[in-house]
Amino acid sequence: MTPDTDTQSGAGKLRIVVIRRLKSGRYRIYSRKRDPRTGKRRNLGTFRTREEAEAHERAIQYFKRHG
């Protein structure tokens, strides 16, 4: 995973990118935390465009805090 700057807040903080492009051309969101048993990240969804994936990631972050 590659570090990326957080452009949403404008603070320029470094964060871990959880959206990866697959060989099929789609984009997948992965959990930031690794499963301690397997060492892998959980698949949180696959999307046709990066914009769709980013919108879904924002929704995930919202509901994590406003549940």
C-alpha positions as CSV (number, residue, x, y, z in Angstrom):
1,M,0.0,0.0,0.0
2,T,1.3,3.4,-0.8
3,P,1.0,6.6,1.3
4,D,-1.1,9.4,-0.1
5,T,-2.0,12.9,1.1
6,D,-5.5,13.5,2.5
7,T,-7.0,16.1,0.2
8,Q,-10.4,16.0,1.9
9,S,-9.3,17.8,5.0
10,G,-6.7,20.0,3.3
11,A,-4.4,19.4,6.2
12,G,-1.9,17.5,4.1
13,K,-1.7,14.6,6.6
14,L,-0.3,11.4,5.4
15,R,-2.7,8.5,5.3
16,I,-2.8,4.9,4.0
17,V,-4.6,4.5,0.8
18,V,-7.1,1.7,1.1
19,I,-8.3,1.8,-2.6
20,R,-6.4,-0.4,-5.0
21,R,-6.9,-0.9,-8.8
22,L,-7.3,-4.5,-9.8
23,K,-6.1,-6.1,-13.0
24,S,-9.7,-6.1,-14.3
25,G,-9.7,-2.3,-14.1
26,R,-12.1,-2.1,-11.2
27,Y,-11.2,-0.5,-7.8
28,R,-11.4,-2.3,-4.4
29,I,-11.6,-0.8,-0.9
30,Y,-9.7,-2.7,1.8
31,S,-9.9,-2.4,5.5
32,R,-7.1,-0.4,7.1
33,K,-6.6,-3.0,9.8
34,R,-5.1,-6.4,9.1
35,D,-6.7,-9.6,10.3
36,P,-4.3,-10.9,13.0
37,R,-4.9,-14.5,12.0
38,T,-4.5,-14.3,8.3
39,G,-2.5,-11.0,8.0
40,K,-4.8,-9.9,5.2
41,R,-7.1,-6.9,4.9
42,R,-10.8,-7.3,4.6
43,N,-12.5,-6.6,1.2
44,L,-15.0,-3.7,1.7
45,G,-16.3,-3.6,-1.8
46,T,-15.4,-3.4,-5.5
47,F,-16.4,-0.5,-7.8
48,R,-16.2,0.4,-11.5
49,T,-14.7,3.8,-10.9
50,R,-12.3,5.3,-8.4
51,E,-14.9,8.1,-7.8
52,E,-17.5,5.5,-6.7
53,A,-14.9,3.8,-4.4
54,E,-14.0,7.1,-2.8
55,A,-17.6,8.0,-2.3
56,H,-18.2,4.7,-0.6
57,E,-15.1,5.1,1.6
58,R,-16.4,8.5,2.8
59,A,-19.8,6.8,3.6
60,I,-17.9,4.1,5.6
61,Q,-16.0,6.7,7.5
62,Y,-19.2,8.6,8.3
63,F,-21.0,5.6,9.6
64,K,-18.0,4.5,11.7
65,R,-18.4,7.7,13.6
66,H,-22.1,8.4,13.5
67,G,-23.3,4.8,13.5
